[in-house]
Amino acid sequence: MPDMRELLRIARQDAPPALYNVDDIVAAGRRRKRWRLAQRAGGIGTAAAAVVTAGVLVISNLALSGGGGAAEPVGIASQPGPFVMEASEPFTFTFDGYRMGDYHVLPPTDVNLAYQSTNIVRYGKNYAKDKTDIAFVGAMTVYQPGVFRPEKFLSGTKLIVQGREAYRAQLTRMVSNQIDGNGNFINGEEVPYDALAWQYGPDAWAVIAQEVTRYGPQDLPATTQIAMAERFTLRTGEPVKARLPFRTGYLPAGYELLSVQGQSMTSPHSGMVTFVYGRADRSLESLTGPVDLQRIRKVPSIVVSLLWVDTPPPDAKKRTSRCNEGQHWCKLDLPGGEFWALAEDPSQTLADAELLKVLDNLDFATIKKANTWHPIA
C-alpha cells in the first residue's frame, strides 16, 4: 500500500484550482489515491499505469500549527546536556512537529517498533493568486536508540550536530512516475538526493532525507537539513501513545501489531490509515534505513487499511464478491457509506477466509473523531 508520502504526491497531481478550499484539496488527494484502490475494489486485477507528476498543493487560508520564526542554518551546536538515552515505549511518539521559517516538520503519525517518521513540507506564497502553496520536500525518521546503523552515510561528510557525530551524504533512491493497478511504482530509475544522519542522543540516530522525483530532488538543501537537526528535541512531557480506529476481535495465532501509519482520517495531510499485523520481526532491531512493512512479501502478514468511499473509475468492473480471487485482498463496507476497510496479505499466503475473519471482527471507534480512537496498550 503506498504510504502518506505517496498520498501527498498524488494529491499534488490532482490539486484543484486556487479558488478551492482545503477540503476540496483533501478530497482531490483522497480521490486520486482511492481510484487506484477502487480498481481492485471493483474487481480489476491489473490496470493501465497512471502518471504521477510533481507539483504543489494550492491551499487557501491554511491554518498552521507549531509556529516559530525563521532559523538560520547552523553547522555546529553547543554541547548537549548529560542524559542517558533509553528506548521509548512501543508505539509512542516522542517528538512534536515544529516550524522553521517556511519549513514545517509535521507532527509524527507513523510508528513501528524501530522508529517514528513524519513528513517535511515547505510553505510558499503565490502572490499572483494570493494563495498559499505547500510542497512536500522531505521526510524525517527518528530511530530507537541502538537501532540505526549509519553505514550508508560513512562515505559522506562528517559533521558535528547537537555536539555529536553526524554525517551528510548524497544517496540514491529508485523513483518512478508510473503506478500499476496494484499501487506499485514501475519503470523506476535511480535519482540522487541529500540526506543527513545525526544523533539526538548517545547512539540514537535520526535521518532527514530530501524528497525526490524523476525530475530531481525537492527544495530541502543540506544547510536547511542541518538547521532542522539542530532544532530537533524530544518532548518534555510523556510520550504520546499512537491510536487505532478499531479493536481487533480476531488475529491469526502469534500475530501482533507491527506498524502504524496515520492517526486521523480528517487531517489535511492524510487520506487513509494503515496498520500491519504479523509475527515478531527481529529484522527491525538493526536497520540502515526505513522499511516498508506493507510490501514485505517474504512472510505472511495482514495489512489493514481504512479509506474514504469514492466513486470507482469508469473502467472498474463491478465486483461480485468481497475478495479479489487470487490476490489475497478483501474488503469491508462500513455502516454509513463513508468509509471502507481492506485487508490483504502481501505474501499471498493467507486464505481469503482468514482475511475476512479479521475484517468482520473489527470493532470501530468513531472514525471521524480521532480522539475516540483507542490508545495502543
N, C-alpha and C positions, 0 to 999 in steps of 0.2 A: 504494500500500500504506500503510495507516495506520501512524504511527510509534509509538515507545515511549511517548510521552505518551498516545496513544490507548489503548495497551495497559494502562497504569496505570488510566486512567479506566474502561475496560471491566472490569478486574479488580475495581475497587471495586463496580461494579454487581452482580457475581456473587460477592461475598465471602461465604464460608460463615459459620456461627455461630461465636461466640467460642471454642467448645471445640475447634475445628480448629487444626492447627498450620500453620507457614509453608508446608510442602509442599502442604497442601490448598489454601491460598490461591493459591499459584503455579499449581497445576493449574486452579483456577477461572478465573484470568485467561487462561491458555492456552486453556481450553475455549471461553470466550466469543469470544476472538479467532479461533480456528480454525474455529468453527462458521460464521462469516461466510465464511471462505475455503473451507470444506467445501461450501458451497452451490455454489461454482464448481467445486470438485474433483469434485462429484457430477454436474456437467453442467448446473446451473441458470444461466441467463444473467441473470435478474433474480429478486429475492426480495422478500418483504414487508419493509418497513422495520423495523429493530429499534430499540427505545428504549434510550438510554444515559442513566442518571441519575447525579447527583453523589453522593458519599459518601466513606467512608474504608475502608481495609483494616483489619481487626482481626487483629493478628498476635500470637501467643503466643511469649514468650521470644525475641524478635528480637535477634540479635547485631548490635551497632552497631560501625561502624569509624570511624576518623578522629576520635577523641574530642577533647574540648576543652570548656572551660567556657563559660558564657553570656557574650556580649559586649554591652556597652551600645551602642545606636545612636550613631553619630558623624556629624557633618556635615562637618568639615574635618580633613584629616590633615596630618601633618608632610610636609615636602618630601621627595620620593623621592631615592634615591641616583643619581648620574650613571651613565648607561649608554646605549649605542646599541641601538635595537630593530631586530633583524633577523628576517626571516621564518623560521619553523621549517621543518624538513624536511617534505615532503608526508606526510600520513597518520601523523602522530605526535601524541601527547598531551603537552602541555607544562605541565599543572597537575594537581593532585590534588584529590580531594574533601576537604571539611572541615566540621566541626560548629560551630554557633553556638547554644548553648542547645538549644532544641527543634528547631531547623532543621538540615538536613543538605544541603549541596551534594554530590550524589553524584559519584563519580569519573566522568570523561567516558568515553563509549563510542561517540559518534558523531563522525565527522570527514570533511571533504572538503577540497578544495584551498583553500577560502576561510576555513573556521572549524571550531572544535570546539564541541560542545554537550553539555549534561547537564541533568538534572532536579533540582529542589529539592523536598524533602519536609519535612513537619513531623511530629514525633513528639509524641503526647499520651498521657494516661493515662485509661483508662476505669475509674474507681475502683469502679463498681458491679460490674463483671465481672472486675476485677483483670487487665485485658489492656492491651496497648499498641496505640494507634491510630496509623496512619500515613496522612497525606493528602498528595497531590501538589498543591503550591501554586504552582509556577512553573518557569521554565527559565533557564539561563544559556548565552549564546552568546559565545565568545571568538574574535574575528576576527584574521586575519593582519594585520600592520602594513600600513597603506595601503589596505585593502580596504573598510572600513566608512565610509559617508557618513551623518552623524547628522542629515540634513536634516529627518526627521520629528520630531526632538526639539527643534529650534531655537525653536519657539514655546512651549516649556515653561519651567521654572525652571532658570536657570543656577546651577551649584554648583561647588565645588572638592572633588574626591575624589582621594585619593592625591597631592595637590598639583597636580593638573591640571584643566583644564576638563572639566566634566561637565554632563549635563542630565537633569532629571527631568520626565517628561511623561505625560499621560494619552492613550493611543492607543485605537483600537478594533479589534476582530477579529471576523470572521464566524464564528459558532459555531452548532452545531446539536446536538440530542439524538437525531437520527434518522440512520440509515445505510441506504443501498440495498444491493442484493445484491452489488454490486461493491466494497463497502467505502468508498464515498464518502459524506461527510456531505451531507445535503439539508435543504431548508427552513430555512436558517440565518437569523440576524439579527445585526446589529452590536451588540457589547457592549463597554463601555469597560473598560480595565484600566490599572494603573500600571506604568510601565517606567522604567528608569534606564540611561543610556548614560554610560560613563566610560572614561578612558584608563589602561590598565595600563602603558603606555609611550608614547613620543612617536608620535602618530598611530596608535596600536594600541588599538583600541576593544573593549570588551566590553559586553554588554547583559544585564540581568536583567529578565525580563518576568513579570508576575503571570499565573497561570493563570486562565482564565475559563470559565464555562459559561453556558448560557442563563439561569441563575438568579443570575448575578453573579460577581464575582471571588472568588478564594480568599484565604486568610489569609496574605498576604505584603505588609504595609504598606510605604510608602515609606521610613520610618525604618529598617526592617529591611533593605531593599534596599541602602541607603547603607552600613549597617554591614557587610553582606556584601562590598560592593565594596571597602571599606577593608581588609578582612581578606584579600582575594584576593592571591595571589602565584604566580609561576611556580615550577616545580620547580627545586630547586637542583642536581639531577643531570641526567643525559642525558634527553632526551625519550623517552617510551615509544612504540615502534612499534606501530601497530594491526596486528591479526592477521586472517587469513582462515581459515575452516574447510575450505578446499579450495584446490587449484591448478587453474587453468583450462587445459585442453588445447586449447581452440579458442575464438576470438572472431572476429567479422567484421573485415575489414581496417580498420585505423585505430582500432579500439576500445581503450579503456584504462579503468582504474578511475577513477570519478568520485566515489564516495561510499561510506562505510562506516557502517552503523548496527547497533551491537551487537557485544559482544565475548565473549559467553557464552550458552549455551543452558540454563544451570542456575542462574544468579544470581536472587535474589528479584525483581529489578526488570526482568526480561526474559523473553519467551516466544518470541521469534523474532529472527532476524538477517537483514539485508537489505543487498545490495550492488548498486550501479548502475554499469553499463559503457556507454560511449558515446565519441563523438569529443570532442576537447578543447573545452571550453566557455569562451569568453572572457567570458561574462556574469558569471562568478564573480570577475572581477578588480575589480569595483566594485559594492557592494551597499548597500541601505538596510535590509535585514533578511534573515532566513533564507529559503532557497528549498527547495521540495520537489522534489528531483530525481527522486523516484519517480513524480511525477504530471505531469511535463512531457510534453505531447502534441504539441509543435511539431516535434521532431526524433526520429528513431529512437533507441532506447536499449534495453538489456536489463537488467531488474531481476530479480536472482536472490535468492530468499528461502529460508531454511531454517526448517522448522516441526516441531513435535511432531505425531505422528499422533494423531487423535482420532476419535471416532465421529461420522459425519455427522449433521446434523439430520434429524428424521423425514421432512421433505418433500423431502430431496435425492434427485434422480433418480440411478439407477445409471448410471455413465459407461460408455461403450463404447470410448473412446479416451483417449489421454494428453493430448489438446488439446481445448479448447472451440472449436468451429467459429465462425469469425468474430471471436473475441475476442483472438487473438494471445497465448494463455495456455496453457502446457503444464506438465506435472508429471513428477516422477521419484520413484518409491518407492525408498527406500534399504534395503539389507540390514539385517535385524534387526527391522524392523517398528516402530521407534520414531520415525523421522524421515522427512520427505519434503521435496523441494525443488520450487520452481516457478520458471519463467522467463516473463516477459511483456514486451511492448513497448507502453508506454502510448500511443505514437503510432499503434499498429495498422498498422504499415508492414511490419515484418519477417515473413517467412513462418514458419509453424509448423515447417517443416523446419529452419530456421536456429536456432530456439529449442531444438528437440530436440537439435541437434548440440552446442549449448553445454552443455546438461544432461548429455548422455551422455558428455561428455569432462571432467567434473569429477572430480578425484581428492581424496577426502575424507580429512581427518585424523580422529582420534578425537573425535567431536563432543562428547561429554560432558566431555572434558578440554581446557579452553581453553588450557592450557599446551602442548598438542601442535599448536595451530593455527599457521599459517605467518606469520611476520612479513613485512610488506609491504616489499619491497626498495626 
